[in-house]
């Protein structure tokens, strides 16, 4: 019976990993297709409408294709089964992808900010900025709508499968939407006679993208250095443990993040006069309760302490 239960849990874990990978691959495929089409459209619009901002925005969209391939590699590596050399699995490979994406996001934001600062200096020193055509304005609006939709679509999938790499890619979409907003403001402002609005918007966008990249980086680092999960989750675990028949109290509960998964170590107290078989059954029930109630838990270790009476 116990062997059958363990086989069922392993099978369910494998099914979950397969579903998570399929979800990530589907979202990434859509992301690549949308970015390719959008970058070509924006590049044509930028050239035809004589808009340097839109051409830069097209290059930004094209760079997102590279970031999505990093997500695909990270997810594929992180969902590989445990082997002799990696007995705890490969989940931390997704953290590596998140760190790489955070770096790319930061570079993108800094690039936008440097370009904006350069244009401000240029305009204040008597330089002129070309006034773009209407097509560039239309392309900016299309880009904002499409990339914002991609952000929410990818973000939803990332939350569903608890993927840091996919969440980083979602913020890459948001950074593209923000740069398109900057392009729109700049193009619209230039057509109204205020070309300085474009570089000012770029500086603001740079700060927003930099913050997002730092948040992604910190989250990835937390998952790589055995950071504990949040207090709310640990309290919820304690409540579930105390519901298990035979558990008198929880002596110790330690959690650690391992990529997108969690490891849990528990010490419970039970009646010291019961048999070893009964104590083992209580520990098994606690083990299965935690792994079944909290789907992100990869493994739960339970130790039983005797208590008098």
Residue pairs with C-beta under 8 A, 6 or more apart in sequence:
2 284
5 288
9 288
9 291
9 292
13 298
14 81
16 295
17 79
18 79
19 161
20 75
20 79
20 161
20 163
21 75
21 76
21 79
23 157
23 160
23 161
24 71
24 72
24 75
24 157
24 161
24 163
24 165
24 166
25 72
25 75
26 157
27 153
27 154
27 157
27 166
28 68
28 71
28 72
28 75
28 166
28 169
30 150
30 153
31 64
31 68
31 150
31 154
31 169
31 173
32 65
32 68
32 69
34 146
34 150
35 61
35 62
35 64
35 65
35 68
36 62
36 65
38 61
38 142
38 143
38 146
38 147
39 58
39 59
39 61
39 62
39 65
40 58
41 58
41 139
41 142
42 54
42 55
42 57
42 58
42 61
42 139
42 143
43 55
43 58
43 59
45 51
45 54
45 58
45 135
45 136
45 138
45 139
46 52
46 53
46 54
46 55
46 56
46 57
46 58
46 136
46 139
47 55
48 133
48 135
49 132
49 133
49 134
49 135
49 136
49 137
49 139
50 130
50 132
50 133
50 136
51 130
51 132
51 133
51 136
51 183
51 187
52 130
52 132
53 132
53 136
53 182
53 183
53 186
53 187
53 198
54 132
54 136
54 139
54 140
54 183
54 187
56 115
56 179
56 183
57 140
57 143
57 176
57 179
57 180
57 183
60 108
60 112
60 175
60 176
60 179
61 143
61 147
61 176
63 104
63 108
64 169
64 172
64 173
64 176
66 104
67 101
67 104
67 105
67 168
67 169
67 172
68 169
68 172
70 97
70 100
70 101
70 104
70 165
71 97
71 101
71 165
71 166
71 168
71 169
73 97
74 93
74 94
74 96
74 97
74 98
74 100
74 165
75 94
75 97
75 163
75 165
75 166
77 90
77 93
77 94
78 90
78 91
78 92
78 93
78 94
78 97
78 165
78 259
78 260
79 90
80 86
80 89
80 90
80 93
81 89
82 88
82 89
82 90
88 258
89 258
89 259
89 261
89 298
90 259
91 258
91 259
91 260
91 261
91 298
92 223
92 224
92 258
92 259
93 259
94 163
94 164
94 165
94 259
94 260
95 164
95 220
95 221
95 223
95 224
95 259
96 220
97 164
97 165
97 168
98 164
98 165
98 167
98 168
98 216
98 217
98 219
98 220
99 217
99 220
99 221
101 165
101 168
101 169
101 172
101 216
102 168
102 213
102 214
102 216
102 217
102 220
103 213
103 217
104 172
105 168
105 171
105 172
105 175
105 209
105 212
105 213
105 216
106 209
106 210
106 213
106 214
106 217
108 172
108 175
108 179
108 209
109 175
109 205
109 206
109 207
109 208
109 209
109 210
109 212
109 213
110 206
110 210
112 179
112 182
112 202
112 205
112 206
112 209
113 202
113 203
113 205
113 206
113 207
113 210
115 199
115 202
116 182
116 198
116 199
116 200
116 201
116 202
116 203
116 205
116 206
117 199
117 203
118 199
119 129
119 198
119 199
119 202
120 196
120 199
120 200
120 203
122 129
123 129
123 195
123 196
123 199
129 190
129 195
129 198
130 190
131 190
131 191
131 195
132 187
132 190
132 191
136 183
136 187
137 184
137 187
137 188
137 191
140 180
140 181
140 183
140 184
140 187
141 184
143 176
143 177
143 180
143 183
144 177
144 180
144 181
144 184
147 173
147 174
147 176
147 177
147 180
148 173
148 174
148 177
150 170
150 173
151 170
151 171
151 173
151 174
151 177
152 170
154 166
154 167
154 169
154 170
154 173
155 167
155 170
157 163
157 166
158 164
158 166
158 167
158 169
158 170
159 167
161 260
162 260
162 296
163 260
164 216
164 219
164 220
164 223
164 259
164 260
167 216
167 219
168 216
168 220
171 212
171 213
171 216
174 212
175 205
175 209
175 212
178 205
178 208
178 209
179 202
179 205
181 201
181 205
182 198
182 201
182 202
182 204
182 205
183 198
185 197
185 198
185 201
186 195
186 197
186 198
186 199
186 201
186 202
187 198
188 197
189 195
189 196
189 197
189 198
190 197
190 198
222 257
223 257
223 258
223 259
223 260
226 256
226 257
226 258
227 256
227 257
228 234
228 254
228 255
228 256
228 257
229 255
229 256
229 257
229 262
233 255
233 294
234 253
234 255
236 294
237 253
237 255
237 264
237 290
237 294
238 250
238 253
240 289
240 290
240 293
241 247
241 250
241 253
241 266
241 268
241 286
241 289
241 290
242 249
242 250
243 289
244 282
244 285
244 286
244 289
245 282
245 285
246 270
246 271
246 274
246 278
246 281
246 282
246 285
247 268
247 269
247 270
247 282
247 286
248 268
248 269
248 270
248 271
248 307
249 268
249 269
249 307
250 266
250 267
250 268
250 269
251 267
251 268
251 269
251 305
252 265
252 266
252 267
252 303
253 264
253 265
253 266
253 267
254 264
254 265
254 266
255 262
255 263
255 264
255 265
256 262
256 263
258 298
260 296
261 296
261 297
261 298
262 294
262 296
262 297
262 298
263 297
263 298
263 299
263 300
263 301
264 290
264 294
264 297
264 299
264 300
264 301
265 300
265 301
265 303
266 286
266 290
266 300
266 301
266 302
266 303
267 302
267 303
267 304
267 305
268 282
268 283
268 286
268 302
268 303
268 304
268 305
269 304
269 305
269 306
269 307
270 279
270 282
270 304
270 305
270 306
270 307
271 306
271 307
271 309
272 306
272 307
272 308
279 304
280 304
282 304
283 302
283 303
283 304
284 302
286 300
286 302
287 300
287 301
287 302
290 297
290 300
291 297
291 299
291 300
